[in-house]
């Protein structure tokens, strides 16, 4: 009896785990860099880079620089998505990690406002833009790499390691900032805050060693060897897959939950209105991320059994409710309540959507435009999510304590992801080589030039 041939895009034994591990570690290291900026923007930068004579305005400007990276991400996605669909996923994964490490190290070397005046925040914004460009290609390339290496019936589980790695990076950033935030004020504002940024050199070196040994995906290699790569991926994406790009944009707004939780809620809890300590609130974030590390792959594995849509919907709709409860808990000043609801909101409920979207979005597109589709769609949505912190600071009122307005604002941003999921196709059972076929069929009869 003959043995059936493996699917044409099957990975060699061990490659799915290798790709998932590389995605996890690389994303953890990259997003360590990205998230230490968020902690510093909430706790340090208002006094170091901005005029602290008006604390509310200084905090608002500092949080706005956090959002600048998200504004730069769609631009980076256009370029890196195009290159990734033409030259491969591995090259983008290596490039983004090195760029993130360099830009983060430079932030730690910047002069302060007292030293060079307004040039200091200008240089800070430039470095933050480079961080944004790097992050634009990181998740999309890592998602594409793991999805295309994964067994067809476990794509959700393996692809979730990218987001699990992101949570690991956020946890690492929080743990590094806990002892830094506990330093005496003078040491903290002079040199202490720089140490986490300088550590990015080690981050870049470790990430490079891991990722340069990873093989390109069989799906991309097959695409290159048979049909060739698309000469203009963005043209094909806009023509044949625009509806799914819009769904990804809407779905990516769910990231607002993360930015509100990690940045605005931290600033609010440590403000004079509530008065919690920096270290105690950083521990809330740390423990919530520990829970998320376990919850993300479990939710993703569930999506391999019941489908992407129900799990994603539970996370998106549930986040609107639990974030309201979390901000309410902060307003009460009850630390045990804050800890409990912080873990529930971010560690458990948000992880349902966060763990499933890498496979959910990636499965909407075929190999030839997958990286572009996920990169552009997510980064446009993430750009809005990044500035959600700035909007939250504005609508929280002159004293920054109107948490109900921020909770309603966060809930409103969870509505588009729900709509996106309801209107999307369920792709759990679609073979990897046939992903995106329906969307491509909408442009049937048209051809595009490819190059071998």
DRENNUDO-122785 format. One record per residue: x negated, z negated, y of N, C-alpha, C in turn. Coordinates in steps of 0.05 Angstrom, whole numbers, padded with zeros to 5 digits, always signed. Atoms other than C-alpha are relative to their C-alpha. Layout:
XZYXZYXZY/...
***
This chain:
-00017+00000-00024+00000+00000+00000-00018+00000+00025/+00016-00003-00024-00028+00020+00068+00005-00023+00019/-00002+00022-00020-00041-00032+00121+00006+00012+00027/-00007-00011-00026-00007-00018+00188-00024-00003+00020/+00021+00001-00021-00055-00001+00244+00008-00019+00022/-00007+00019-00022-00060-00052+00300+00009+00016+00024/-00008-00013-00024-00028-00034+00366-00025+00011+00015/+00023-00013-00012-00072+00012+00407-00013-00017+00022/+00011+00017-00021-00081-00042+00460-00007-00028-00010/+00006+00026+00011-00096-00099+00412-00028-00009+00007/+00027+00011-00006-00155-00144+00431-00014-00007-00025/+00015+00010+00023-00211-00160+00382+00005-00029-00003/-00005+00029+00005-00205-00228+00349-00017-00017+00019/+00014+00018-00018-00223-00284+00397+00001+00008+00029/+00000-00008-00028-00216-00243+00460+00023-00012+00017/-00021+00013-00015-00148-00271+00481-00007-00028+00010/+00009+00027-00007-00176-00342+00480-00023+00001+00020/+00023-00002-00019-00240-00320+00515+00010+00008+00028/-00011-00008-00026-00200-00285+00570+00015-00022+00013/-00015+00023-00012-00154-00345+00579-00019-00021+00010/+00019+00020-00008-00213-00392+00582-00014+00008+00026/+00013-00010-00024-00249-00349+00633+00019+00000+00024/-00020+00001-00021-00185-00344+00674+00004-00029+00010/-00005+00028-00007-00174-00419+00671-00024-00011+00017/+00023+00012-00013-00245-00439+00690-00005+00014+00027/+00004-00014-00025-00253-00385+00742+00020-00007+00022/-00021+00007-00019-00186-00400+00775-00004-00029+00010/+00004+00028-00008-00201-00475+00774-00023-00002+00021/+00023+00001-00018-00268-00464+00808+00007+00013+00027/-00007-00014-00024-00241-00414+00858+00020-00016+00017/-00021+00015-00015-00180-00456+00877-00008-00028+00007/+00012+00024-00011-00222-00518+00883-00008+00005+00029/+00009-00007-00027-00253-00483+00943+00024+00003+00018/-00023-00006-00017-00185-00460+00969+00015-00026+00008/-00016+00023-00006-00151-00528+00964-00015-00023+00014/+00013+00021-00016-00205-00572+00993+00004+00006+00029/-00007-00006-00028-00190-00535+01057+00026-00012+00008/-00026+00012-00006-00118-00558+01053-00002-00029+00005/+00003+00029-00004-00138-00631+01046-00014-00005+00027/+00015+00004-00025-00188-00624+01103+00018+00007+00024/-00017-00008-00022-00137-00588+01147+00020-00022+00007/-00020+00021-00005-00088-00646+01139-00013-00026+00010/+00011+00027-00005-00137-00704+01144-00024+00000+00020/+00026+00001-00014-00202-00683+01179-00001+00019+00024/+00005-00021-00020-00200-00618+01219+00014-00005+00027/-00012+00005-00026-00151-00641+01274-00019-00015+00019/+00019+00015-00017-00206-00689+01299-00027+00013+00003/+00027-00012+00000-00267-00646+01283+00000+00026+00016/+00001-00027-00011-00247-00577+01307+00020+00004+00023/-00021-00004-00021-00189-00589+01356+00000-00024+00019/-00001+00020-00021-00174-00630+01418+00017-00024-00010/-00015+00023+00011-00155-00699+01391+00014-00017+00021/-00015+00014-00021-00127-00721+01458+00030+00003-00004/-00028-00005+00006-00061-00693+01434+00003+00003-00030/+00002-00001+00030-00058-00711+01359+00021+00019-00012/-00021-00017+00012+00008-00675+01345-00007+00030+00002/+00008-00028-00003-00017-00609+01374-00025+00007-00016/+00024-00005+00017-00085-00616+01340+00008+00003-00029/-00009-00003+00028-00050-00626+01273+00014+00027-00004/-00014-00026+00002-00005-00566+01286-00020+00023-00001/+00020-00022+00000-00065-00521+01302-00017-00001-00026/+00016+00002+00025-00104-00547+01242+00016+00011-00023/-00017-00010+00022-00046-00533+01195+00004+00030+00002/-00002-00029-00004-00040-00463+01226-00024+00014-00011/+00024-00013+00012-00112-00448+01205+00003+00001-00030/-00006-00001+00029-00090-00465+01134+00016+00025-00007/-00017-00023+00005-00038-00410+01140-00014+00026+00005/+00014-00025-00006-00088-00359+01167-00009+00014-00025/+00009-00012+00025-00116-00348+01098+00022+00015-00014/-00023-00013+00012-00047-00330+01073+00007+00025+00015/-00005-00024-00015-00039-00280+01129-00020+00022-00008/+00021-00019+00008-00104-00247+01107+00003+00010-00028/-00002-00007+00028-00084-00244+01034+00014+00026-00005/-00012-00027+00005-00037-00183+01038-00020+00022+00005/+00020-00021-00006-00094-00143+01070-00020+00001-00023/+00019+00000+00022-00142-00165+01016+00013+00011-00026/-00014-00010+00024-00089-00149+00963+00001+00031-00001/-00001-00029-00002-00083-00077+00987-00026+00012-00010/+00026-00010+00007-00158-00066+00979-00008-00007-00028/+00009+00008+00027-00173-00107+00917+00019+00010-00022/-00018-00011+00020-00110-00084+00881-00007+00029-00006/+00007-00028+00003-00130-00011+00892-00026+00002-00017/+00026-00001+00014-00202-00024+00868+00004-00010-00029/-00004+00011+00027-00179-00066+00808+00014+00019-00019/-00014-00019+00017-00132-00012+00782-00017+00025-00004/+00018-00024+00003-00187+00041+00790-00025-00007-00015/+00026+00007+00011-00250+00004+00769+00001-00022-00022/-00002+00020+00021-00224-00052+00724+00004-00028+00011/-00006+00027-00007-00203-00125+00725-00025-00018+00003/+00023+00017+00000-00271-00156+00711-00016+00001+00026/+00016-00002-00025-00306-00129+00773+00013-00016+00023/-00013+00015-00021-00253-00160+00818-00002-00030-00005/+00002+00029+00006-00256-00227+00782-00027-00011+00008/+00027+00009-00008-00331-00232+00794-00003+00001+00031/+00002-00003-00029-00327-00207+00867+00014-00023+00015/-00016+00020-00014-00272-00255+00888-00013-00028-00002/+00012+00027+00003-00308-00316+00860-00024-00003+00018/+00024+00002-00016-00373-00301+00896+00008-00001+00030/-00008+00000-00028-00337-00287+00962+00012-00027+00008/-00012+00026-00005-00298-00352+00957-00021-00021+00003/+00021+00020-00001-00360-00393+00943-00016+00002+00025/+00016-00004-00025-00398-00363+01002+00015-00010+00025/-00015+00007-00024-00342-00371+01053+00005-00031+00001/-00005+00029+00000-00328-00443+01031-00026-00015+00007/+00026+00013-00007-00402-00463+01035-00005+00002+00031/+00004-00004-00029-00404-00434+01106+00017-00019+00016/-00017+00019-00014-00345-00478+01127-00014-00027+00002/+00015+00026+00000-00387-00539+01108-00023+00000+00019/+00023-00002-00018-00442-00514+01154+00008+00004+00029/-00008-00007-00027-00400-00501+01216-00005-00023+00020/+00002+00020-00021-00413-00537+01282+00028-00009+00008/-00025+00011-00008-00358-00581+01310+00007+00008+00028/-00009-00006-00028-00317-00574+01374-00018-00015+00020/+00017+00014-00018-00360-00627+01407-00027+00013+00004/+00026-00012-00002-00422-00586+01393+00001+00027+00013/+00000-00027-00011-00401-00515+01411+00026+00008+00014/-00024-00006-00014-00332-00520+01442+00020+00016-00017/-00021-00016+00013-00278-00469+01426-00011+00020-00021/+00011-00017+00021-00327-00428+01384+00003-00012-00028/-00002+00013+00026-00320-00479+01329+00026+00008-00015/-00024-00009+00014-00246-00465+01312+00001+00030-00005/+00002-00029+00005-00260-00390+01319-00015+00006-00026/+00016-00004+00024-00314-00393+01266+00015-00011-00025/-00015+00011+00022-00269-00437+01223+00021+00020-00010/-00020-00020+00007-00214-00384+01225-00012+00024-00014/+00013-00023+00013-00263-00328+01206-00007-00007-00029/+00006+00008+00027-00286-00366+01145+00025-00003-00017/-00025+00003+00015-00214-00381+01126+00011+00027-00007/-00009-00027+00006-00198-00307+01130-00014+00010-00025/+00015-00009+00024-00253-00293+01079+00010-00014-00025/-00012+00014+00023-00224-00346+01034+00026+00014-00009/-00025-00013+00006-00157-00311+01039-00003+00026-00014/+00005-00026+00013-00185-00243+01021-00008-00004-00029/+00008+00006+00027-00218-00273+00960+00023-00008-00017/-00023+00009+00015-00156-00309+00937+00020+00022-00006/-00019-00022+00004-00116-00245+00944-00004+00015-00026/+00005-00015+00024-00150-00213+00885-00004-00018-00025/+00006+00018+00022-00164-00275+00843+00022-00002-00021/-00021+00004+00020-00098-00290+00810+00010+00025-00012/-00010-00025+00011-00076-00218+00803-00019+00011-00021/+00019-00011+00019-00140-00197+00768-00001-00018-00025/+00000+00017+00023-00141-00259+00724+00025+00002-00017/-00026-00003+00015-00067-00251+00706-00001+00026-00016/+00001-00025+00014-00078-00178+00688-00019-00001-00024/+00020+00003+00021-00139-00195+00647+00012-00015-00024/-00010+00016+00023-00104-00249+00605+00025+00013-00012/-00024-00013+00011-00038-00211+00598-00007+00023-00018/+00007-00024+00015-00072-00148+00573-00016-00006-00025/+00014+00009+00024-00114-00187+00523+00018-00015-00019/-00016+00019+00016-00058-00232+00498+00016+00014-00022/-00019-00010+00021-00017-00222+00433+00027+00005+00014/-00026-00006-00014+00050-00190+00453+00020-00023-00001/-00020+00022+00002+00090-00250+00429-00009-00026+00012/+00010+00025-00013+00047-00301+00467-00011+00006+00027/+00010-00007-00027+00036-00267+00534+00006-00022+00020/-00006+00021-00019+00071-00323+00571-00020-00023-00002/+00018+00023+00004+00027-00377+00541-00028+00006+00010/+00028-00006-00007-00040-00342+00549-00003+00006+00030/+00002-00007-00028-00025-00316+00619+00003-00025+00018/-00004+00025-00016-00005-00386+00643-00026-00014+00005/+00025+00014-00005-00077-00408+00638-00012+00006+00027/+00009-00005-00027-00091-00374+00704+00011-00021+00019/-00013+00020-00018-00041-00421+00739-00008-00028-00008/+00009+00026+00008-00062-00480+00697-00028-00005+00012/+00026+00002-00013-00132-00466+00723+00002-00006+00030/-00004+00005-00029-00106-00464+00794+00007-00030+00004/-00007+00028-00003-00075-00533+00784-00025-00018-00006/+00025+00014+00005-00142-00556+00754-00018-00001+00025/+00016-00001-00024-00177-00533+00817+00011-00018+00022/-00013+00017-00020-00127-00569+00860-00005-00029-00007/+00007+00027+00009-00138-00632+00819-00028-00007+00006/+00028+00005-00006-00213-00626+00825-00005-00004+00030/+00003+00002-00029-00207-00616+00900+00010-00027+00010/-00011+00026-00007-00163-00678+00906-00018-00023-00008/+00017+00021+00010-00209-00721+00864-00026-00002+00017/+00024+00000-00017-00269-00700+00906+00006-00012+00027/-00006+00010-00027-00233-00717+00970+00007-00030+00001/-00008+00029+00001-00211-00787+00947-00023-00017+00010/+00022+00017-00010-00281-00819+00956-00008+00008+00028/+00007-00009-00027-00294-00776+01017+00018-00012+00021/-00019+00012-00019-00230-00800+01051-00003-00030+00003/+00004+00029-00001-00250-00872+01036-00025-00008+00016/+00024+00006-00016-00315-00866+01077+00008-00012+00027/-00005+00009-00028-00320-00903+01143+00005+00023+00019/-00008-00022-00017-00290-00861+01199-00023+00015+00011/+00022-00013-00012-00356-00846+01232-00015+00019-00020/+00014-00016+00020-00389-00821+01168+00018+00023-00010/-00019-00021+00009-00326-00783+01147+00000+00023+00019/-00002-00021-00019-00323-00744+01211-00026+00013+00008/+00026-00012-00006-00398-00731+01218-00010+00017-00022/+00011-00016+00023-00422-00709+01149+00016-00001-00025/-00013+00004+00025-00376-00735+01095+00019+00023-00008/-00019-00022+00007-00323-00680+01100-00014+00025-00008/+00014-00025+00006-00377-00627+01092-00008+00002-00030/+00010+00000+00028-00399-00648+01021+00017+00016-00019/-00016-00016+00018-00339-00619+00983-00004+00030+00004/+00004-00028-00005-00351-00552+01017-00027+00010-00009/+00026-00008+00010-00425-00551+01001-00001+00003-00030/-00001-00001+00029-00409-00562+00928+00009+00027-00010/-00009-00026+00008-00380-00492+00927-00022+00018-00010/+00023-00015+00010-00450-00465+00913-00001-00002-00030/-00001+00005+00029-00447-00496+00844+00024+00014-00013/-00025-00013+00009-00376-00470+00837-00005+00030-00005/+00005-00029+00002-00398-00398+00849-00018+00007-00022/+00020-00007+00021-00457-00400+00802+00013-00003-00028/-00013+00004+00026-00417-00430+00744+00020+00022-00006/-00020-00021+00004-00360-00381+00754-00012+00027-00006/+00012-00026+00005-00406-00321+00756-00010+00002-00028/+00010+00000+00027-00440-00340+00691+00022+00004-00021/-00023-00002+00019-00372-00347+00656+00012+00028+00001/-00016-00025-00002-00339-00284+00682-00016+00025-00005/+00015-00025+00004-00396-00234+00677-00002+00007-00030/+00002-00005+00029-00394-00241+00601+00027+00009-00012/-00027-00007+00010-00320-00223+00595+00003+00030-00003/-00005-00029+00005-00300-00155+00565+00024+00009+00017/-00023-00012-00013-00254-00108+00602+00023+00001-00020/-00023+00001+00018-00183-00106+00573+00004+00026-00015/-00005-00024+00016-00164-00058+00517+00020+00018+00014/-00021-00016-00013-00103-00035+00557-00012+00017+00022/+00013-00016-00022-00146-00014+00617-00019+00020-00012/+00019-00019+00013-00198+00018+00572+00016+00024-00012/-00016-00021+00012-00143+00057+00536+00011+00018+00022/-00010-00016-00022-00113+00079+00602-00021+00018+00011/+00022-00016-00010-00180+00103+00626-00008+00023-00019/+00008-00020+00020-00196+00140+00561+00020+00022-00005/-00020-00020+00006-00130+00176+00554+00011+00013+00025/-00012-00012-00024-00090+00187+00618-00018+00000+00024/+00017+00003-00023-00145+00167+00665+00012-00020+00019/-00010+00019-00020-00138+00119+00724+00014+00015+00022/-00016-00012-00022-00089+00133+00780-00018+00003+00024/+00017-00005-00023-00124+00164+00840+00008-00018+00023/-00010+00016-00023-00079+00128+00890+00021-00019-00011/-00019+00019+00012-00047+00067+00856+00022-00009+00019/-00020+00010-00019-00012+00045+00920+00023+00020+00004/-00021-00021-00003+00025+00112+00926+00019-00001-00024/-00017+00001+00024+00050+00107+00854+00017-00026+00001/-00014+00026-00002+00069+00034+00865+00024+00002+00019/-00021-00002-00020+00109+00049+00928+00022+00019-00009/-00019-00020+00008+00143+00109+00896+00017-00008-00024/-00014+00006+00026+00161+00084+00826+00007-00029-00005/-00003+00029+00007+00158+00008+00828+00007-00017+00024/-00004+00015-00025+00180-00012+00898+00020-00023-00004/-00020+00022+00004+00240-00053+00873-00012-00024-00013/+00013+00023+00012+00197-00096+00829-00021-00013+00019/+00018+00012-00020+00146-00105+00885+00016-00019+00018/-00017+00018-00017+00203-00133+00928+00008-00025-00015/-00007+00024+00016+00224-00179+00871-00024-00020-00001/+00023+00018+00001+00153-00206+00866-00004-00013+00027/+00002+00012-00027+00151-00216+00942+00019-00024+00003/-00020+00021-00002+00215-00256+00939-00007-00023-00018/+00007+00021+00018+00193-00294+00878-00024-00017+00009/+00024+00015-00009+00126-00313+00909+00005-00020+00021/-00007+00021-00019+00162-00353+00962+00001-00027-00012/-00001+00026+00013+00166-00408+00910-00026-00016+00005/+00025+00014-00006+00094-00424+00929+00002-00018+00024/-00005+00018-00023+00123-00456+00992+00002-00029-00009/-00002+00027+00011+00138-00516+00948-00028-00013-00002/+00027+00010+00003+00064-00523+00933-00013-00007+00027/+00014+00005-00025+00040-00517+01005+00013-00023+00015/-00013+00023-00013+00093-00565+01032-00008-00026-00014/+00008+00024+00015+00075-00615+00977-00028-00008+00006/+00028+00007-00002+00000-00611+00984-00010-00004+00028/+00011+00001-00027-00008-00604+01059+00019-00015+00019/-00017+00013-00020+00053-00622+01102+00008-00028-00009/-00008+00026+00009+00077-00680+01059-00023-00020+00002/+00023+00017-00003+00006-00708+01059-00004-00009+00029/+00003+00007-00029+00002-00704+01135+00022-00019+00009/-00023+00017-00008+00071-00735+01142-00003-00028-00011/+00002+00026+00012+00058-00792+01094-00022-00017+00013/+00022+00015-00012-00007-00811+01128+00002-00003+00031/-00004+00002-00029+00021-00805+01199+00009-00028+00007/-00009+00027-00009+00040-00865+01242+00029-00005-00007/-00028+00003+00006+00113-00852+01225+00005-00014-00027/-00003+00012+00027+00102-00874+01152-00022-00020-00005/+00023+00019+00001+00032-00904+01151-00012-00004-00028/+00014+00002+00025+00010-00892+01079-00029+00007+00002/+00028-00005-00002-00064-00890+01066-00007+00028-00012/+00008-00026+00010-00101-00825+01054-00006+00000-00030/+00008+00001+00028-00129-00847+00987+00024-00003-00019/-00023+00003+00017-00062-00869+00959+00016+00025-00003/-00015-00025+00001-00029-00803+00976-00015+00021-00016/+00016-00019+00016-00087-00764+00946+00003-00006-00030/-00004+00007+00028-00076-00802+00882+00027+00010-00010/-00026-00012+00008-00003-00779+00881-00004+00029-00008/+00005-00028+00005-00027-00707+00885-00017+00003-00026/+00018-00002+00023-00081-00720+00832+00016-00004-00026/-00015+00006+00024-00033-00750+00781+00022+00022-00005/-00019-00022+00003+00020-00696+00794-00013+00024-00012/+00015-00023+00011-00033-00644+00779-00008-00004-00029/+00006+00006+00028-00053-00679+00715+00024+00007-00018/-00024-00006+00015+00019-00674+00691+00004+00030+00000/-00004-00029-00001+00022-00601+00714-00018+00014-00020/+00019-00012+00019-00039-00585+00672+00012+00002-00028/-00014+00000+00026+00002-00603+00610+00026+00015+00001/-00027-00012-00001+00069-00578+00634-00001+00030+00002/+00000-00029-00004+00049-00508+00654-00002+00016-00026/+00000-00015+00025+00028-00483+00585+00024-00005-00018/-00023+00006+00016+00087-00518+00553+00024+00016+00010/-00022-00017-00011+00137-00484+00600-00005+00029-00008/+00006-00028+00006+00101-00418+00588+00005+00006-00029/-00005-00004+00028+00104-00426+00513+00030+00001-00005/-00030-00001+00003+00179-00440+00519+00010+00027+00009/-00009-00026-00009+00186-00375+00557-00005+00022-00020/+00005-00018+00022+00156-00339+00497+00022-00001-00021/-00022+00003+00019+00215-00365+00457+00027+00006+00011/-00027-00004-00011+00274-00363+00504+00001+00020+00023/+00000-00020-00021+00252-00314+00558-00012-00010+00026/+00013+00008-00025+00218-00314+00626+00022-00010+00020/-00020+00006-00021+00282-00315+00668+00011-00028+00000/-00012+00027-00001+00315-00380+00646-00020-00022+00008/+00019+00020-00006+00251-00420+00651-00007+00001+00030/+00006-00003-00028+00233-00391+00719+00022-00009+00018/-00023+00008-00015+00303-00402+00745+00003-00031+00002/-00001+00029+00000+00302-00475+00724-00021-00012+00019/+00020+00010-00017+00237-00485+00761+00006+00005+00030/-00005-00007-00028+00258-00450+00825+00023-00016+00011/-00023+00015-00010+00327-00482+00831-00005-00030+00000/+00006+00028+00002+00302-00550+00808-00018-00010+00022/+00019+00008-00021+00246-00550+00860+00015-00005+00027/-00015+00004-00025+00297-00545+00917+00011-00028+00001/-00012+00026+00002+00328-00610+00893-00022-00022+00000/+00019+00021+00003+00267-00650+00873-00019-00003+00024/+00016+00003-00024+00227-00634+00936+00015-00016+00021/-00017+00017-00018+00285-00663+00977-00004-00029-00007/+00003+00027+00008+00280-00726+00936-00028-00011+00006/+00028+00009-00005+00204-00729+00943-00004-00007+00030/+00004+00005-00028+00205-00724+01019+00017-00024+00009/-00015+00024-00005+00260-00776+01021-00015-00025-00008/+00015+00023+00010+00217-00822+00979-00023-00008+00020/+00021+00006-00019+00160-00815+01029+00011-00014+00024/-00012+00012-00024+00207-00833+01086+00006-00029-00004/-00006+00029+00006+00224-00899+01051-00025-00017+00001/+00024+00016+00001+00151-00919+01048-00005-00014-00026/+00003+00012+00027+00159-00940+00975-00020+00016-00016/+00020-00015+00014+00095-00920+00941+00007+00006-00030/-00008-00007+00028+00120-00927+00868+00021+00023-00001/-00020-00021+00000+00179-00883+00886-00012+00027+00007/+00014-00024-00008+00134-00832+00920-00016+00011-00025/+00016-00008+00023+00089-00831+00858+00018+00013-00022/-00019-00010+00021+00148-00822+00809+00011+00027+00007/-00013-00024-00007+00183-00768+00848-00020+00023+00006/+00021-00021-00004+00118-00732+00866-00007+00013-00026/+00007-00011+00026+00101-00725+00793+00023+00017-00011/-00023-00015+00010+00172-00703+00776+00003+00027+00015/-00005-00024-00016+00177-00652+00833-00022+00021-00005/+00022-00019+00001+00108-00621+00829-00012+00003-00028/+00013-00001+00026+00081-00639+00761+00018+00012-00022/-00018-00009+00021+00143-00623+00720+00017+00024+00008/-00020-00020-00007+00197-00583+00755-00013+00026+00011/+00013-00023-00012+00155-00537+00799-00018+00015-00021/+00018-00012+00020+00109-00524+00739+00016+00020-00017/-00015-00019+00016+00166-00487+00704-00002+00028+00012/+00003-00026-00014+00166-00431+00756-00029+00008+00002/+00029-00006-00004+00091-00437+00768-00014+00010-00025/+00013-00008+00025+00073-00430+00695+00009+00027-00011/-00012-00024+00011+00118-00371+00681-00005+00025+00017/+00002-00024-00017+00108-00326+00741-00023+00019-00007/+00021-00020+00006+00040-00297+00718+00009+00021-00020/-00009-00020+00019+00072-00264+00658+00025+00014+00010/-00025-00012-00010+00140-00253+00691-00006+00023+00019/+00007-00021-00019+00110-00214+00749-00016+00022-00012/+00018-00020+00012+00056-00179+00709+00014+00019-00018/-00015-00017+00019+00105-00153+00658+00019+00019+00013/-00017-00019-00015+00144-00117+00712-00014+00027+00004/+00016-00024-00007+00088-00065+00719-00015+00011-00024/+00017-00012+00021+00051-00016+00673-00029-00005+00007/+00029+00006-00003-00025-00021+00664-00011+00014+00024/+00013-00016-00021-00041+00033+00715+00003-00011+00028/-00004+00012-00026-00013-00006+00774+00006-00030-00001/-00008+00028+00004-00006-00076+00747-00015-00018+00020/+00015+00017-00018-00062-00108+00788+00010+00003+00029/-00010-00006-00027-00038-00074+00852+00028-00012+00005/-00028+00010-00003+00035-00093+00840+00001-00030+00003/-00001+00029-00001+00022-00166+00826-00015-00010+00025/+00016+00009-00023-00031-00173+00881+00016+00003+00026/-00014-00005-00025+00009-00141+00937+00026-00016+00002/-00025+00015-00001+00076-00172+00918-00004-00030+00004/+00004+00029-00002+00049-00243+00909-00012-00007+00027/+00014+00008-00024+00004-00242+00970+00018+00002+00025/-00019-00001-00023+00059-00220+01018+00018-00025-00001/-00016+00024+00003+00103-00276+00991-00016-00025+00006/+00017+00023-00005+00045-00325+00993-00007-00003+00029/+00006+00002-00028+00031-00307+01065+00022-00016+00015/-00022+00016-00011+00100-00334+01083-00002-00029-00008/+00003+00027+00010+00088-00394+01039-00022-00015+00015/+00022+00013-00014+00022-00409+01074+00008-00010+00028/-00009+00008-00027+00055-00411+01143+00024-00018-00002/-00022+00020+00002+00112-00453+01115-00009-00027+00010/+00010+00025-00010+00067-00512+01131+00002-00002+00030/-00002-00001-00029+00063-00491+01204+00028-00002+00009/-00028+00001-00007+00138-00480+01208+00011-00029-00005/-00009+00028+00006+00149-00548+01175-00009-00019+00022/+00010+00018-00022+00105-00582+01227+00016+00004+00025/-00015-00005-00025+00145-00549+01282+00029-00011-00002/-00028+00009+00002+00215-00564+01255+00002-00030-00006/+00000+00029+00004+00195-00636+01239+00003-00016+00025/-00005+00013-00025+00204-00651+01312-00026-00010+00014/+00024+00008-00016+00157-00678+01366-00015-00023-00013/+00013+00023+00013+00142-00741+01325-00008+00007-00029/+00007-00009+00027+00134-00701+01260+00012-00016-00022/-00012+00018+00020+00182-00746+01222+00028+00009-00009/-00027-00010+00008+00245-00703+01212-00003+00013-00028/+00004-00010+00027+00236-00697+01137+00024+00015-00011/-00024-00014+00011+00308-00675+01124-00001+00030+00008/+00002-00028-00009+00296-00611+01165-00020+00015-00017/+00020-00012+00016+00234-00597+01125+00010+00004-00029/-00011-00002+00027+00270-00610+01059+00020+00023-00002/-00019-00022+00000+00326-00562+01077-00014+00027+00003/+00016-00024-00003+00275-00511+01099-00013+00008-00026/+00012-00005+00026+00239-00517+01032+00020+00010-00020/-00022-00009+00018+00305-00510+00994+00008+00028+00006/-00008-00027-00007+00322-00447+01033-00021+00020-00010/+00021-00018+00009+00255-00417+01013+00000+00003-00031/-00003-00002+00029+00273-00429+00939+00023+00020-00007/-00023-00019+00006+00335-00383+00945-00010+00028-00007/+00009-00027+00008+00298-00315+00945-00012+00001-00028/+00010-00001+00028+00260-00333+00881+00022+00000-00021/-00023+00001+00019+00326-00349+00847+00013+00028-00001/-00012-00027+00000+00355-00282+00869-00017+00020-00014/+00018-00019+00013+00293-00245+00846+00001-00002-00030/-00001+00004+00029+00297-00276+00777+00026+00010-00012/-00027-00009+00009+00372-00262+00770+00001+00030-00003/-00002-00029-00001+00362-00188+00786-00022+00013-00017/+00023-00012+00015+00298-00178+00744+00008+00005-00029/-00003-00006+00028+00293-00150+00674-00014-00022-00016/+00014+00019+00019+00277-00197+00616-00020+00017-00016/+00021-00016+00012+00211-00172+00588-00014-00014-00024/+00013+00016+00021+00194-00224+00534-00005+00017-00025/+00002-00015+00025+00205-00176+00476-00011+00029+00003/+00010-00027-00005+00177-00112+00508-00029+00002-00009/+00028-00003+00007+00113-00088+00475-00018+00004+00024/+00018-00001-00023+00052-00092+00521-00003+00029+00010/+00005-00028-00008+00041-00016+00521+00025+00013+00013/-00024-00011-00011+00113-00005+00543+00010-00015+00025/-00008+00015-00024+00116-00054+00601+00001+00018+00024/-00003-00016-00025+00140-00023+00666+00012+00027-00004/-00010-00028+00005+00169+00039+00632+00026+00005+00015/-00025-00005-00013+00238+00030+00661-00003+00006+00029/+00004-00004-00029+00213+00024+00732-00013+00027+00004/+00013-00026-00003+00168+00085+00721+00020+00022-00004/-00020-00020+00005+00228+00123+00694+00017+00007+00024/-00015-00006-00024+00262+00117+00762-00013+00022+00016/+00014-00022-00014+00210+00165+00787-00005+00023-00018/+00004-00021+00020+00217+00212+00728+00000+00027+00013/+00001-00027-00010+00199+00283+00740-00023+00004+00020/+00022-00002-00018+00142+00266+00787-00026-00006-00015/+00026+00005+00013+00069+00266+00768-00020-00008+00021/+00020+00008-00019+00008+00237+00800-00027+00007-00012/+00027-00008+00009-00065+00257+00797-00014-00025-00011/+00016+00021+00011-00110+00216+00753-00028+00009-00003/+00028-00008+00004-00184+00215+00743-00010-00015-00024/+00010+00012+00024-00219+00201+00678-00023-00018+00007/
***
